[in-house]
């Protein structure tokens, strides 16, 4: 029974759920029908009624209320009950509904439920009640309760919905404006809609909002059958006419809006609704600061910038922005239009942001608030000053004596400082580079440095082609240290033959250019002479005259260029000569005098004449042109003669140099042959090696003989050849001795070969001395002759001066009508002829002596020009002018006499000095001043001590071993003391003596050997190797002693000073070479207090100056 009872209850529950489902369905249909009907009714009424805002607002809210009531009552409440939320019908109520539907059921279902309810509490027999319930259930169970609910009954409500829906479709299709306009007015119930008019106003602006402080332009157009002529705007009790932009479009601009305002539009009787223009607060930065934290290594100070965002910072700087703002909720910084960073918000209306800056960038401050998003309110630029690579510029100078020694002057620049500076060189055949550290001031951003390097310290077998450069590194802490290399240099050992060849080429080039210059000067003289004649030619046009002057100026430029090239070649030749030979002091003095003559060829006065000619070319002043051409013709004639004279002097000096060079080469060959003789005598060197060396010496002698023969040929080409002896017999004797030595070497007869070699060496020394004596005699004879000639010239010049003075006195009271005037003219002509003889004599003398300087030529030119004026003044009978011109001649003649007297004194002093030197050369050196014997004795003693110590160490045994060590320590200490004394004596000899280069080289080798021996003694490293080095020291001392300590004392002292220049300030070398320019000014950059911007400009300016000078 119990199961049957549960079935009845389940059926009732199912019925209840279906009941509420039906309620929801019916309610939905009815709700939609009511909503659609009421909505259509409202919008149709509004469309045709055109209600006011108030009426539309009532209708809108009425509709909303109706919709809410209908939906909540008919849909929401049944739906909640379906979900068993709230109170629902119970089983008795469901039974009543079911009983109503099923008539046959009557009250059976209700009674059954009643019986079940009273079962537990009934006073009647329980069994009877249960039996009655079973009977009733059996009769009820077959009945389907759910059929009491029929969904189809809701279709009757759907008919009304369809009718209303159909009506809406018809309206939408035929009268869409009714639906859309009516809906629009009901929904926008608070907005005023104009009554239908001939036209309507349309606001074209997307929105009626404006940023505070901005201008706002209202754009209005009209739409309709009528187009208004004008439109007015009304606001703040004022009205203004809009500007017409087209037939139906109008504009009006509100200026600098700060508060919201209402406005309306009108045209005639047609008025628009009221519009409101809302003013929105704009994002604004009131104040900001930028804190710049620069990297410490730059040495610059941190900085604070206020209210300007364009900044310049060193790379790697940390920059912090602090903003004070108004009406900003979000602040961002946009870099390079790509990366956007949110700015941290601090306290109210304050923001800050920090970033390390590594590259230049545009940046924008982007602000947002409740009304404006991503507004770019500020635009700025950060310029990053990069830490540039350091720069390095190197100048190098080769020592004029020691060609292996180079002086370097460098300029290094960097933004902030340096890490290190190194000199790096690579030896061929080695894979590694060798580095030498150079001390610099790391904090000084621009500085000079000097460095000296001697390539002879590198193994000569490897030092033929060495690549080297300087490398500087900066102190960049952000990107890491950056390095810059200087230009790559190459050191190549120049052989003596190559050096000699270059010297000969430079000398020949200088002579060739000097000869070309002479020809150009003669051509120029002819052109000037032709121009002087053409100026008198009336038929010649101005253009033709100008063209001739232009040709003269071009020719003058060619001459000037050719002379400059000749001077450079001559200087180069002189430098090569100084490298090849140790020239005599007299020869050096003569070389200097000739160089001065060559450098003063184009004097300022001559250049001024050509400048004046160029300026007269445009004016064509015939009088001035005639005077100028007259002067120029004489000057060009003098220049041509001077060039001819200088060419002769240059040839003569070159001959003397080469003879001196040949003599020195013979001496060197003699020394080498001496060494060969010693080797041959000792019989330690292999025979084949001796033969090769002997053949080499023979070839060198053959070259020297041919060289001397060529010199004899060149001598014959001179206008006044030197008296050169024929040394063919001497050369023949030397060659015979060398041949004897060669034959004896072939026969392995070392003693005879050595004797022949020694004889050949002595003969070569004699021949070299003969050549020097020959040149000395020639020079002395020539100087005596020059002095005699000069005395005669001075006497003639004095007579000329007296005669000119006498004539000048004679014509004091003469006028142009005096019959003696013709006689005076003839006397003046004779005096002029006398001066021509003097001039020719001086010209002839100047070809023999370079002491006749350009100052003498100037005075001669002055005399000639004034003599020419006297001649012209006599012809024009300008007697007063004649007198003044004669006075000028007298003055110049006296000046010339003084100059020639001074030269004569110099010649006499030079002759006396040569005689003294000649006498001193004949004297033997004082042995008491020579420390060599004592030094040799000391080193021989040390060698003996070392040998004894090695012997003791070999013989030593276990007994008394401690005693032996103590004795050895004492002996070593004694030897070290002796070596220190020797070292001091050696240094004194190197610094105070006037040694030859060969002798200095030997002493340097001794120093190195002695230093190695000292190290071994300190380390108690007593070995046979130590003794061998000691023997080498003795050998080098013997070789040094053989050097000629007394030869060319003054010259060698200069050589010594130059050699030791690396221990002095190399700046003096560069001053001497005139290589300073703006270099020193650049050094002082660090001492000038300027900010970074102006410092960079100043550096760039000075570097450009230096570059232009280079």
SVG drawing of the C-alpha trace seen along z (x, -y; Angstrom):
<svg xmlns="http://www.w3.org/2000/svg" viewBox="-18 -128 172 132">
<polyline fill="none" stroke="black" stroke-width="0.4" points="0.0,0.0 2.8,-2.3 4.2,-2.1 0.8,-2.9 0.6,-5.9 4.0,-7.2 2.9,-6.8 -0.1,-9.1 2.1,-11.7 4.6,-11.6 1.9,-12.1 0.6,-15.1 4.1,-16.6 4.5,-16.1 1.2,-17.8 2.2,-20.8 5.4,-21.3 3.6,-21.0 1.0,-23.5 3.6,-26.1 5.3,-25.5 2.0,-26.2 1.7,-29.4 5.2,-30.6 4.3,-29.9 1.0,-31.6 2.5,-34.5 5.2,-35.0 2.7,-35.1 0.4,-37.5 3.4,-39.7 4.8,-40.0 1.4,-40.8 0.7,-43.5 4.2,-45.0 4.1,-45.1 0.6,-46.6 1.3,-49.2 4.7,-50.1 3.1,-50.4 0.3,-52.4 2.7,-54.8 5.0,-55.4 2.1,-55.9 0.6,-58.3 3.9,-60.2 4.5,-60.3 1.2,-61.9 0.8,-63.8 4.4,-65.2 4.2,-65.4 6.3,-67.6 9.3,-66.4 7.1,-66.0 4.4,-63.9 7.1,-61.8 8.8,-61.3 5.4,-60.1 4.7,-57.8 8.3,-56.4 8.2,-55.7 4.6,-54.4 5.6,-51.9 8.6,-50.9 6.3,-50.4 3.8,-48.4 6.5,-46.2 7.9,-45.5 4.5,-44.6 3.5,-42.4 6.8,-40.6 7.1,-40.1 3.4,-39.0 3.0,-36.8 6.6,-35.4 8.9,-35.9 6.5,-34.7 5.4,-31.5 9.0,-30.8 10.1,-31.1 7.3,-28.7 8.4,-26.3 11.8,-26.4 10.0,-25.9 11.0,-29.4 8.3,-30.8 4.8,-29.3 3.4,-26.9 0.1,-25.0 -0.1,-21.9 -1.4,-18.4 -5.0,-19.2 -5.1,-22.3 -3.7,-20.2 -6.3,-17.5 -9.1,-20.0 -7.8,-21.2 -7.5,-17.6 -11.0,-16.7 -12.4,-19.7 -10.9,-18.3 -11.8,-14.7 -15.6,-14.5 -15.5,-10.8 -13.0,-11.3 -15.3,-13.5 -13.8,-13.8 -12.0,-10.4 -8.6,-12.0 -9.3,-14.6 -10.8,-12.0 -7.9,-9.7 -5.5,-12.5 -7.7,-13.3 -7.6,-9.7 -3.9,-9.5 -3.5,-12.7 -5.7,-11.3 -4.2,-7.8 -1.6,-8.4 -3.8,-10.4 -7.2,-8.8 -9.2,-7.2 -10.8,-4.8 -9.4,-1.5 -6.3,-1.9 -6.9,1.2 -10.2,0.0 -8.8,-3.3 -6.0,-1.7 -8.4,0.7 -10.5,-2.2 -7.4,-4.0 -6.3,-1.0 -9.7,-0.7 -9.6,-4.4 -6.0,-4.2 -6.9,-1.3 -9.6,-3.3 -7.5,-6.5 -4.2,-5.0 -5.1,-4.5 -6.1,-8.2 -3.3,-10.3 -3.3,-13.5 -0.9,-15.4 -3.5,-15.4 -5.4,-17.9 -2.8,-20.6 -3.1,-21.3 -0.4,-23.6 -2.5,-24.0 -5.0,-26.1 -2.4,-28.9 -2.7,-29.2 -5.7,-31.5 -3.5,-34.1 -0.9,-33.7 -3.5,-34.9 -3.5,-38.3 0.3,-38.3 0.5,-37.5 -2.0,-40.3 0.1,-42.8 3.4,-41.5 1.8,-41.7 0.8,-45.3 4.4,-46.1 5.7,-44.6 3.3,-46.5 4.2,-49.8 7.9,-49.1 7.5,-48.4 5.1,-51.2 5.7,-53.8 9.2,-53.1 9.4,-56.7 6.5,-56.1 8.3,-53.3 11.8,-54.8 10.9,-58.4 8.3,-57.5 10.7,-55.1 13.5,-57.7 11.3,-60.4 9.9,-58.0 13.4,-56.6 15.1,-60.0 12.2,-61.5 14.5,-64.1 15.7,-65.5 13.8,-68.3 12.7,-67.4 11.9,-70.2 8.5,-70.3 8.4,-69.6 9.8,-72.6 10.8,-73.6 14.4,-72.7 16.2,-71.5 19.6,-72.2 22.1,-69.4 25.2,-69.7 28.1,-68.1 30.5,-67.9 31.0,-64.4 30.6,-65.7 29.9,-68.9 32.8,-68.6 35.9,-70.8 39.2,-70.8 39.5,-73.6 41.3,-76.6 40.9,-75.4 38.9,-77.0 35.9,-75.1 34.2,-75.5 30.5,-74.6 29.8,-73.2 26.1,-73.4 24.4,-72.3 20.7,-72.4 18.5,-69.8 15.1,-70.3 13.2,-71.9 14.3,-75.4 17.9,-76.7 18.3,-79.6 20.2,-82.7 21.9,-83.0 22.0,-81.3 22.4,-82.8 23.7,-81.4 22.4,-82.4 24.3,-82.1 25.0,-84.1 22.3,-86.6 24.1,-87.4 23.6,-86.4 26.1,-86.1 25.8,-85.3 27.5,-82.1 30.0,-82.3 28.7,-80.7 31.1,-78.1 28.9,-76.7 25.3,-76.9 24.0,-75.0 26.9,-74.8 27.8,-77.3 30.5,-77.7 31.1,-79.6 34.2,-79.4 34.2,-79.8 37.5,-81.3 39.5,-80.1 36.7,-78.2 37.0,-77.7 33.3,-77.0 30.5,-75.0 27.7,-76.9 24.3,-76.4 23.4,-77.7 20.7,-77.5 20.4,-78.2 17.9,-80.2 17.1,-81.4 14.0,-83.5 11.1,-81.9 12.8,-78.5 14.6,-77.8 16.6,-74.8 16.6,-73.0 19.1,-74.1 22.5,-72.5 25.1,-72.3 28.8,-72.6 30.6,-70.9 34.1,-72.1 36.3,-69.2 39.4,-69.7 42.5,-69.0 45.6,-67.2 48.2,-69.7 51.8,-69.6 52.3,-72.5 56.0,-72.1 58.7,-69.5 62.4,-68.9 64.9,-66.6 67.7,-65.2 70.7,-64.0 73.0,-61.6 76.1,-61.3 78.5,-58.3 81.2,-59.0 84.1,-58.2 83.2,-61.1 84.3,-63.5 81.3,-65.8 78.9,-67.1 75.3,-66.0 72.8,-68.5 69.2,-69.6 67.1,-71.1 63.8,-72.8 60.8,-73.2 62.7,-72.3 62.9,-68.8 65.5,-69.3 68.6,-68.0 72.1,-66.8 73.5,-64.0 76.6,-61.7 75.8,-58.2 74.8,-56.0 73.4,-58.9 70.5,-58.1 67.8,-60.6 64.8,-61.1 61.7,-63.2 59.6,-64.7 56.3,-66.1 53.8,-68.3 50.4,-68.0 46.8,-68.9 43.8,-66.9 46.0,-63.9 45.2,-60.3 47.8,-58.5 51.1,-59.9 53.3,-58.1 56.6,-58.8 56.9,-57.7 60.4,-57.2 61.1,-57.3 57.3,-56.7 57.7,-53.1 58.4,-52.2 55.8,-53.7 56.5,-53.7 54.1,-54.4 55.2,-57.1 55.1,-56.2 52.5,-58.2 53.9,-59.6 51.8,-61.8 48.6,-63.5 49.2,-65.2 52.9,-64.2 54.7,-61.6 58.2,-60.5 60.1,-58.2 63.8,-57.2 65.7,-55.7 69.3,-55.1 69.8,-56.9 71.9,-55.0 70.9,-56.7 69.5,-59.9 65.7,-60.0 62.6,-62.1 60.3,-61.7 56.7,-62.7 54.8,-63.2 51.4,-61.5 48.7,-62.2 45.2,-60.8 42.3,-61.6 38.6,-60.7 37.8,-62.8 41.0,-62.6 43.1,-59.6 46.7,-59.6 47.0,-63.3 50.5,-64.4 51.1,-67.5 54.9,-67.9 57.5,-67.0 61.2,-67.1 64.5,-65.6 67.3,-64.0 70.7,-64.3 73.1,-61.7 76.7,-62.6 78.3,-59.3 81.6,-58.2 83.5,-58.3 86.5,-56.3 89.7,-58.0 91.7,-59.7 95.5,-59.6 97.8,-61.5 101.4,-60.7 104.3,-62.7 107.7,-60.9 111.2,-62.2 114.1,-60.1 117.4,-61.0 119.7,-62.7 122.7,-60.6 121.3,-57.3 118.9,-56.3 117.6,-53.5 116.4,-56.0 113.0,-57.5 111.3,-60.3 107.6,-60.2 105.3,-63.0 101.7,-62.1 98.4,-63.8 95.7,-61.8 92.1,-63.0 89.1,-61.4 85.8,-62.6 86.5,-61.6 89.9,-60.0 92.1,-57.1 92.8,-53.6 96.2,-53.0 98.6,-53.9 100.9,-51.3 103.6,-51.2 103.1,-47.9 105.4,-46.4 105.5,-43.1 108.7,-41.4 108.4,-39.3 108.4,-35.6 106.9,-36.0 103.2,-35.5 103.0,-37.7 103.1,-41.5 105.4,-43.1 103.9,-45.8 105.5,-48.7 103.5,-50.7 103.7,-54.5 102.9,-56.5 100.1,-59.1 97.8,-61.1 94.6,-59.0 92.3,-61.9 93.6,-64.5 91.3,-64.3 93.7,-65.9 97.4,-65.6 100.7,-65.3 103.1,-62.6 106.7,-61.9 108.2,-58.5 111.6,-57.4 112.4,-54.0 115.7,-52.6 115.2,-49.8 118.8,-48.8 117.9,-47.2 116.0,-44.6 118.0,-41.7 119.3,-43.2 118.7,-40.0 115.0,-40.4 114.7,-44.2 114.4,-44.7 110.6,-45.2 109.0,-45.9 105.4,-47.1 104.6,-49.3 101.8,-51.5 100.4,-53.2 97.2,-52.1 95.2,-54.2 92.3,-52.9 89.6,-55.0 88.0,-54.6 84.5,-53.8 82.7,-52.2 79.3,-51.8 80.2,-50.0 83.6,-48.8 87.0,-50.3 87.4,-51.2 90.7,-51.3 92.0,-53.3 95.2,-52.5 97.4,-55.1 98.4,-54.8 100.6,-51.8 104.3,-52.6 106.9,-50.4 110.6,-50.4 112.9,-49.2 116.6,-49.2 118.1,-51.3 121.4,-49.9 124.3,-52.3 124.2,-51.8 120.5,-52.7 121.1,-55.8 123.9,-56.9 121.8,-56.3 119.0,-58.5 121.5,-61.2 122.9,-61.2 119.4,-61.4 118.4,-64.2 121.6,-66.1 121.2,-65.6 117.5,-66.7 118.5,-69.8 121.1,-70.7 118.7,-70.0 116.0,-72.1 118.5,-74.9 119.5,-74.8 115.8,-74.9 115.3,-77.8 118.1,-79.7 116.6,-79.1 113.2,-80.3 114.7,-83.4 116.4,-84.2 113.1,-83.7 111.4,-85.9 114.0,-88.6 113.4,-88.5 109.6,-88.7 110.0,-91.7 112.3,-93.4 109.8,-92.7 107.0,-94.1 109.0,-97.3 109.3,-97.8 105.7,-96.8 104.4,-99.4 105.7,-102.1 104.0,-100.5 100.8,-102.5 99.5,-99.9 99.3,-97.1 95.9,-96.8 95.2,-96.8 94.2,-93.1 97.5,-92.1 99.4,-94.0 97.4,-92.4 97.9,-89.0 101.7,-89.5 101.6,-90.6 99.6,-87.5 102.2,-85.3 104.9,-87.0 103.1,-86.4 102.5,-82.7 106.2,-82.3 107.1,-83.9 104.9,-81.4 106.5,-78.5 110.0,-79.9 109.0,-80.3 107.6,-76.7 110.8,-75.4 113.0,-77.2 111.0,-75.8 111.3,-72.3 115.1,-72.8 115.5,-74.0 113.6,-70.9 115.8,-68.5 119.0,-70.2 118.0,-70.0 117.2,-66.3 120.6,-65.8 122.3,-67.5 120.5,-65.3 121.5,-62.2 125.1,-63.4 125.1,-63.8 124.0,-60.2 126.6,-58.9 129.7,-60.7 131.0,-62.7 131.6,-66.0 134.4,-68.4 133.4,-71.6 134.5,-73.7 132.4,-71.7 129.4,-72.0 129.8,-75.8 130.0,-76.0 126.9,-73.8 125.0,-76.1 126.1,-79.2 125.0,-77.8 121.7,-76.6 121.1,-80.2 121.9,-81.5 119.4,-79.1 116.7,-80.0 117.0,-83.7 116.8,-83.6 113.3,-85.0 113.5,-87.9 110.6,-89.9 111.5,-92.9 111.3,-90.8 108.0,-89.3 106.7,-92.8 107.6,-93.9 105.5,-91.1 102.6,-91.9 102.8,-95.5 102.9,-94.4 99.7,-92.4 98.0,-95.4 99.1,-97.7 97.7,-95.2 94.2,-96.6 95.3,-100.3 97.9,-100.3 99.7,-103.3 102.5,-103.6 104.8,-105.7 104.7,-103.4 104.8,-100.4 108.0,-101.6 109.7,-102.3 108.6,-98.9 109.7,-96.9 113.1,-98.7 113.6,-97.6 112.3,-94.1 114.6,-93.6 117.6,-94.4 116.4,-92.2 115.7,-89.3 119.1,-89.7 120.6,-89.5 118.5,-86.5 119.6,-84.7 123.2,-85.3 122.6,-84.4 121.1,-81.1 124.0,-80.4 126.4,-81.2 124.5,-79.0 124.5,-76.2 128.3,-76.4 128.7,-76.5 126.4,-73.6 128.3,-71.5 131.6,-72.4 130.3,-71.7 128.9,-68.3 132.2,-67.4 134.0,-68.2 131.4,-66.2 131.9,-63.2 135.6,-63.3 135.3,-63.6 132.8,-60.7 135.2,-58.6 138.1,-59.3 135.9,-58.2 134.8,-55.1 138.4,-54.2 139.1,-54.7 136.2,-52.4 137.3,-49.8 140.8,-50.0 139.5,-49.4 137.5,-46.4 140.6,-45.1 142.6,-45.5 140.0,-43.3 140.2,-40.8 144.0,-40.8 143.7,-40.0 141.2,-37.2 143.5,-35.7 146.5,-35.9 144.6,-34.1 143.6,-31.3 140.3,-30.7 138.0,-31.7 137.3,-29.2 139.3,-29.8 136.2,-30.1 134.7,-32.8 138.0,-34.8 138.1,-34.4 134.6,-35.7 135.3,-38.7 138.5,-39.4 136.6,-39.4 134.0,-41.7 136.7,-44.2 138.2,-44.0 134.8,-44.8 134.3,-47.7 137.7,-49.1 136.9,-48.8 133.7,-50.8 135.6,-53.5 138.1,-53.8 135.3,-54.1 133.6,-56.7 136.8,-58.8 137.1,-58.6 133.5,-59.9 134.4,-62.7 137.4,-63.6 135.0,-63.8 132.6,-66.0 135.4,-68.2 136.4,-68.8 132.8,-70.1 133.2,-72.9 134.0,-76.4 137.1,-76.5 138.0,-72.8 139.7,-71.8 143.2,-70.4 142.5,-66.8 145.3,-64.3 145.3,-61.1 145.4,-58.3 145.3,-55.4 148.8,-54.2 147.8,-54.2 144.6,-52.2 146.7,-49.8 149.1,-49.2 146.2,-48.5 144.6,-46.1 147.9,-44.3 148.2,-43.8 144.7,-42.5 145.4,-40.1 148.5,-38.8 146.4,-38.3 143.8,-36.3 146.5,-34.1 148.0,-33.4 144.6,-32.5 144.1,-30.1 147.4,-28.6 146.4,-28.5 149.3,-30.7 147.6,-32.7 150.7,-34.7 151.6,-36.1 147.9,-36.8 147.6,-38.7 150.7,-40.7 149.4,-41.6 146.0,-42.6 147.7,-44.7 149.8,-46.4 146.6,-47.1 144.9,-48.5 147.8,-50.9 147.9,-52.0 144.1,-52.7 144.6,-54.9 147.4,-56.7 145.3,-57.2 142.3,-58.5 144.6,-60.9 146.1,-62.1 142.6,-62.8 141.8,-64.9 145.2,-66.7 144.6,-67.4 141.2,-68.9 142.6,-70.9 145.3,-72.3 142.9,-73.2 140.6,-74.8 143.4,-76.8 144.7,-77.9 141.3,-78.9 140.6,-80.8 143.9,-82.7 143.0,-83.6 139.5,-84.6 140.9,-86.9 143.3,-88.5 140.5,-89.0 138.2,-90.5 140.9,-93.0 141.3,-94.1 137.5,-94.5 137.4,-96.5 140.2,-98.8 138.4,-99.2 135.1,-100.0 136.9,-102.6 138.2,-104.3 134.8,-104.1 133.3,-105.8 136.0,-108.6 135.5,-109.2 131.7,-109.4 132.1,-111.8 134.5,-114.0 132.0,-114.2 129.2,-114.9 131.1,-117.8 132.0,-119.1 128.4,-119.5 127.2,-121.2 126.8,-124.6 126.1,-123.4 122.9,-124.2 121.4,-122.6 123.0,-125.4 126.5,-124.8 128.8,-123.8 130.7,-121.3 127.6,-119.2 128.6,-116.9 132.0,-116.4 130.3,-115.4 128.1,-113.0 131.1,-111.3 132.8,-111.2 129.6,-109.6 129.6,-107.0 133.2,-106.1 132.3,-105.7 129.4,-103.5 131.7,-101.3 134.1,-101.0 131.3,-99.7 130.4,-97.2 133.9,-95.8 133.5,-95.7 130.2,-93.9 131.6,-91.3 134.5,-90.7 132.2,-90.2 130.0,-87.8 133.1,-85.8 134.2,-85.7 130.7,-84.6 131.0,-81.5 134.0,-80.5 132.8,-81.6 129.3,-81.2 130.1,-84.0 129.1,-86.5 125.5,-86.7 122.2,-88.1 122.8,-91.3 125.7,-92.2 123.5,-91.6 120.9,-94.0 123.4,-96.8 124.7,-96.1 121.1,-96.3 120.6,-99.6 123.8,-101.1 122.8,-99.9 119.3,-101.4 120.6,-104.7 123.2,-104.8 120.4,-104.2 118.5,-107.0 121.6,-109.3 121.8,-108.5 118.2,-109.3 118.3,-112.5 121.4,-113.7 119.6,-113.1 116.6,-115.0 118.9,-117.7 117.4,-117.2 120.5,-118.3 119.0,-118.3 117.8,-114.7 121.3,-113.8 122.8,-115.1 120.4,-113.1 120.9,-109.9 124.7,-110.3 124.3,-110.6 122.3,-107.3 125.1,-105.7 127.6,-106.9 125.6,-105.5 125.1,-102.1 128.8,-101.9 129.9,-102.6 127.5,-100.0 128.8,-97.5 132.4,-98.3 131.5,-97.7 129.9,-94.4 132.9,-93.3 135.3,-94.3 133.2,-92.2 133.4,-89.2 137.2,-89.7 137.5,-89.5 135.4,-86.4 137.6,-84.8 140.8,-85.7 139.3,-84.3 138.2,-81.1 141.7,-80.7 143.3,-81.2 141.0,-78.7 141.8,-76.1 145.5,-76.6 145.0,-76.0 143.0,-72.9 145.6,-71.6 148.2,-72.1 146.1,-70.3 145.5,-67.4 149.3,-66.9 149.6,-66.6 149.4,-63.1 146.7,-62.5 147.7,-62.7 147.9,-59.2 147.3,-60.4 143.7,-61.4 142.8,-58.0 141.1,-55.7 141.2,-52.7 144.4,-51.1 143.2,-51.1 139.8,-49.7 141.5,-46.9 143.7,-46.1 140.7,-46.0 138.8,-43.6 141.8,-41.4 142.1,-41.1 138.4,-40.2 138.7,-37.5 141.6,-35.9 139.6,-35.9 136.6,-34.3 138.8,-31.6 140.4,-30.9 137.0,-30.7 135.7,-28.2 138.9,-26.1 138.3,-26.1 134.7,-25.1 135.8,-22.1 138.4,-21.0 136.3,-21.5 135.3,-18.5 133.2,-17.9 135.9,-19.1 135.9,-22.7 132.9,-23.3 131.5,-26.1 134.8,-27.9 134.9,-27.8 131.4,-29.3 132.3,-32.2 135.5,-32.8 133.6,-32.7 131.0,-35.2 133.8,-37.6 135.4,-37.3 132.1,-37.8 131.5,-41.0 134.9,-42.2 134.4,-41.5 131.0,-43.3 132.6,-46.4 135.2,-46.3 132.5,-46.0 130.6,-48.9 133.7,-51.1 134.3,-49.9 130.6,-50.7 131.0,-54.2 134.2,-54.8 132.4,-53.4 129.4,-55.8 131.8,-58.8 133.6,-57.8 130.4,-57.6 129.0,-60.9 132.2,-63.1 134.4,-61.8 134.0,-62.8 133.9,-59.2 133.3,-58.2 130.0,-56.4 131.9,-53.2 133.6,-53.7 130.2,-54.5 128.7,-51.4 131.5,-49.3 131.0,-50.9 127.3,-50.3 128.0,-46.6 130.4,-46.6 127.6,-48.1 125.2,-45.4 127.8,-42.6 128.8,-44.1 125.2,-44.4 124.6,-40.6 127.8,-39.8 126.6,-41.8 123.4,-39.9 125.3,-36.6 127.5,-37.7 124.5,-38.8 122.9,-35.4 126.3,-33.7 126.0,-32.1 129.8,-31.5 130.0,-29.6 132.3,-29.4 129.7,-31.6 130.5,-34.4 134.2,-34.1 133.4,-34.2 131.5,-37.4 134.4,-38.8 136.7,-37.9 134.2,-39.7 134.4,-42.8 138.2,-42.8 137.9,-42.4 135.4,-45.3 137.7,-47.5 140.6,-46.8 138.4,-47.6 137.2,-50.8 140.7,-51.9 141.6,-51.6 138.9,-54.2 140.1,-57.7 139.1,-59.6 140.5,-62.9 138.9,-63.0 136.5,-65.9 136.1,-66.7 133.4,-69.4 131.5,-67.3 131.5,-64.3 130.4,-66.3 127.3,-67.3 126.8,-63.7 127.1,-62.6 124.5,-65.1 122.2,-64.0 122.7,-60.4 121.8,-61.0 118.8,-63.0 116.5,-60.2 117.3,-60.9 116.4,-64.5 113.0,-66.1 112.1,-65.0 110.0,-68.2 113.3,-70.0 113.6,-67.7 110.2,-68.6 110.8,-72.3 113.9,-72.0 112.0,-70.2 109.3,-72.9 106.5,-70.3 104.8,-72.0 102.1,-74.1 98.8,-74.0 100.0,-70.7 101.0,-72.6 97.8,-74.6 95.8,-71.4 97.7,-70.2 96.3,-73.1 92.7,-72.1 92.4,-70.5 93.5,-73.7 90.6,-75.8 87.4,-76.0 84.6,-75.5 81.3,-73.6 81.1,-70.4 79.4,-72.0 81.9,-74.9 84.8,-72.6 83.7,-70.3 83.5,-73.2 86.9,-74.5 88.5,-71.1 87.0,-70.8 88.3,-74.2 91.8,-73.6 91.9,-70.1 90.8,-71.7 93.5,-74.3 96.1,-71.6 94.7,-69.5 94.9,-72.5 98.5,-73.2 99.4,-69.6"/>
</svg>
